[in-house]
Amino acid sequence: MCFGKCARCIGLSLAGLAVLCIVANILLYFPNGETRFASENHLSQFVWFFSGIIGGGLLMLLPAFVFIGLEEEDCCGCCGHENCGKRCAMLSSILVALIGLAGSGYCVIVAALGLVEGPLCLDSSGMWNYTFASTEGQYLVNTSTWSQCVEPKHVVEWNVSLFSILLALGGIEFILCLIQVINGLLGGTCGYCGSRRQRYDC
């Protein structure tokens, strides 16, 4: 079943991306490998939204595992045709893909907002604030201003790198889930795979 193989490839890709999102989100809590900034609540508010852990991570594992199992899925059949269960499974995968779209979309939005606002840091005046919040993201292309953040050291590079990774991973996850929506629709309605000449006529 070529639609099932496609879904399996998407599922395996999503599982790997979900793990990467979780790791990237966890790293955001430890600038330069230090734990004190998290315990003192001196991290960007968008770090606490768990976009990589929940949105791009845990919510993505459900569709990933469902898609991986679609190739062998056969439900219970219908109308006396056993293989019609595959069509049922492909159509139902669309609903699971929508969960993936929501999770990846959440990851992308929060990561983008985190990039635009910039990190919470200690500035040269000794105050903890969002130094670059008023720049509307322009600080991203003006690296000479990054030195305004005194503590945590290199926090701007840390946040920009990890939020960019989450943005990219979430975007890829969104595209893959969108592809599965199309794949599930075609597999459920067409019920035909040219490579194996399979037809599921209920």
RACORLIN-V455643 format. One record per residue. N is the residue number from 0. RES is the residue in one letter. PHI is phi in degrees with one decimal (NA if undefined). NEAR is the number of other C-alpha atoms within 12 Angstrom. Layout:
# RACORLIN-V455643
{{N,RES,PHI,NEAR} {N,RES,PHI,NEAR}}
This chain:
# RACORLIN-V455643
{{0,M,NA,29} {1,C,-66.3,27} {2,F,-65.9,41} {3,G,-67.6,35} {4,K,-66.0,25} {5,C,-61.2,29} {6,A,-62.6,43} {7,R,-63.0,32} {8,C,-61.7,27} {9,I,-63.5,40} {10,G,-61.6,35} {11,L,-63.8,27} {12,S,-64.8,29} {13,L,-63.5,43} {14,A,-62.6,32} {15,G,-65.2,24} {16,L,-64.7,38} {17,A,-62.3,41} {18,V,-63.6,29} {19,L,-64.0,30} {20,C,-62.9,43} {21,I,-63.1,34} {22,V,-63.1,27} {23,A,-62.2,36} {24,N,-66.2,41} {25,I,-63.1,28} {26,L,-62.3,29} {27,L,-61.7,45} {28,Y,-78.9,37} {29,F,-131.5,29} {30,P,-55.5,34} {31,N,59.5,20} {32,G,78.0,17} {33,E,-98.8,19} {34,T,-98.6,18} {35,R,-65.9,16} {36,F,-70.3,26} {37,A,-71.2,23} {38,S,-67.8,12} {39,E,-92.2,16} {40,N,59.1,18} {41,H,-108.2,29} {42,L,-124.8,35} {43,S,-56.5,41} {44,Q,-60.1,26} {45,F,-75.4,32} {46,V,-66.2,41} {47,W,-82.1,21} {48,F,-84.3,25} {49,F,53.3,35} {50,S,-63.6,43} {51,G,-80.2,47} {52,I,-75.4,35} {53,I,-91.0,33} {54,G,-63.9,39} {55,G,-85.1,51} {56,G,-106.8,39} {57,L,-61.9,32} {58,L,-65.8,38} {59,M,-84.6,48} {60,L,-69.2,36} {61,L,-60.7,30} {62,P,-62.8,43} {63,A,-59.5,37} {64,F,-69.1,29} {65,V,-65.8,36} {66,F,-64.9,43} {67,I,-61.2,29} {68,G,-85.2,27} {69,L,-67.3,40} {70,E,-62.1,30} {71,E,-100.4,22} {72,E,-67.7,30} {73,D,-139.0,22} {74,C,41.8,21} {75,C,-121.2,16} {76,G,77.4,19} {77,C,-159.6,18} {78,C,53.6,12} {79,G,82.2,12} {80,H,-111.1,18} {81,E,-61.6,19} {82,N,-72.8,29} {83,C,-64.2,29} {84,G,-62.0,28} {85,K,-66.6,41} {86,R,-64.8,41} {87,C,-60.8,32} {88,A,-65.3,37} {89,M,-65.1,45} {90,L,-66.8,33} {91,S,-68.6,28} {92,S,-65.7,43} {93,I,-62.8,31} {94,L,-63.2,25} {95,V,-68.8,31} {96,A,-63.2,41} {97,L,-64.9,29} {98,I,-63.1,32} {99,G,-63.2,46} {100,L,-62.7,35} {101,A,-65.3,30} {102,G,-64.2,38} {103,S,-68.3,44} {104,G,-62.8,36} {105,Y,-62.0,33} {106,C,-61.5,46} {107,V,-64.0,35} {108,I,-63.7,31} {109,V,-65.3,35} {110,A,-63.1,44} {111,A,-63.7,31} {112,L,-64.9,28} {113,G,-63.3,41} {114,L,-68.3,38} {115,V,-66.4,30} {116,E,-74.8,31} {117,G,84.9,42} {118,P,-79.5,47} {119,L,-84.2,38} {120,C,-149.2,37} {121,L,-85.9,28} {122,D,-91.0,24} {123,S,-66.2,16} {124,S,-87.0,13} {125,G,84.0,13} {126,M,-111.2,16} {127,W,-89.1,24} {128,N,-157.9,26} {129,Y,-89.3,31} {130,T,-57.5,33} {131,F,-105.2,32} {132,A,-60.4,21} {133,S,-82.7,13} {134,T,-85.3,17} {135,E,53.8,19} {136,G,86.5,23} {137,Q,-66.9,19} {138,Y,-62.5,27} {139,L,-62.3,27} {140,V,-102.5,17} {141,N,-118.3,15} {142,T,-66.9,17} {143,S,-67.3,13} {144,T,-86.3,22} {145,W,-65.0,31} {146,S,-70.6,22} {147,Q,-65.2,30} {148,C,-87.0,32} {149,V,-85.9,23} {150,E,-132.8,30} {151,P,-65.0,34} {152,K,-62.7,24} {153,H,59.7,25} {154,V,-66.7,37} {155,V,-65.3,43} {156,E,-61.4,27} {157,W,-61.6,34} {158,N,-66.9,43} {159,V,-61.9,34} {160,S,-62.8,26} {161,L,-73.4,36} {162,F,-67.9,44} {163,S,-66.5,32} {164,I,-62.1,33} {165,L,-63.3,49} {166,L,-62.1,37} {167,A,-67.9,28} {168,L,-63.4,41} {169,G,-62.9,46} {170,G,-64.9,34} {171,I,-65.0,31} {172,E,-60.4,47} {173,F,-61.7,37} {174,I,-63.3,25} {175,L,-63.8,36} {176,C,-66.7,45} {177,L,-65.5,29} {178,I,-62.3,29} {179,Q,-68.7,44} {180,V,-59.8,32} {181,I,-67.4,25} {182,N,-62.0,37} {183,G,-66.3,40} {184,L,-66.9,28} {185,L,-67.4,27} {186,G,-66.9,39} {187,G,-81.7,33} {188,T,-94.5,24} {189,C,-77.1,25} {190,G,59.6,31} {191,Y,-139.5,26} {192,C,-127.7,23} {193,G,-61.4,13} {194,S,-69.6,11} {195,R,-118.6,11} {196,R,52.9,11} {197,Q,-99.4,19} {198,R,-126.1,23} {199,Y,-120.3,26} {200,D,-100.5,21} {201,C,-90.9,19}}
